[in-house]
């Protein structure tokens, strides 16, 4: 938990500063240190491949679309509740906003498959079956274009933890900070997040005793407009042997 003295806005600002510093350092390495390893070679874990979501949390909110006004478990403030109560999927469809629930702050909660690949040596790409979305995780400086559903994501590898002196490192993780998102929904029934929201994600890969490979994505959404505290979720994905069942589907507002 963050110290009480640090406000939500301050925390978001710190995240942005950290991401900007990381991106600048990465760019400097790319320009001035030809021998420095590229982000792909620096990876502390391998999250590439085909993955399927295993819905073990909030099943009744993720597998079906709840009715308007159902926002249990999400720390909405009064303005957030007002906006959620006004949800109108027909209005979203008419406005061309059927993808509001498929933005970066909520897409990993959607049931379905992921395909994770390296677009280049400094950019991870996540394609989603749900909504036919593409996320680009940049390890170098990027200049945000107009706001998009997936926003601008800056990534960094986190080092492995150590078991103890003289022992091997254990795992590692990927941290991603995303800003410049279009306003969207944290839940498909219109529970909102604003364009001021900051998304922080931690990707961890685990191996079960039976050999199954798992990807756990911890998501933290900070939104000074609609939330009264950070909204934290954990989504689980199991690795698939191949892409034989890959079948992307467009966004649906209902």
Buried (B, 14 or more C-beta within 10 A) or exposed (E): EEEEEEEBEEBBBEBBEBBBEBBEEBBEBBEEEEEBEBBBEBBBBEBBBBBBBEBEEBEEBBEEBBEBEBBEEBBBBEBBBEBBEEBEBEEBBEEEBBBBBBBBBBBBBBBBBBBBEBEBBBBBBBBBBBBEBBBBBBBBBBEEEEBBBBBBBBBBBBEBEEEEEEEEEEBBBBBBBBBBBBBBBBBBBBBBBBBBBBBBBBBBBEEEEEEEBBBBBBBBBBBBBBBBEBBEBBBBBBBBEEEEEBEBEEBBBE
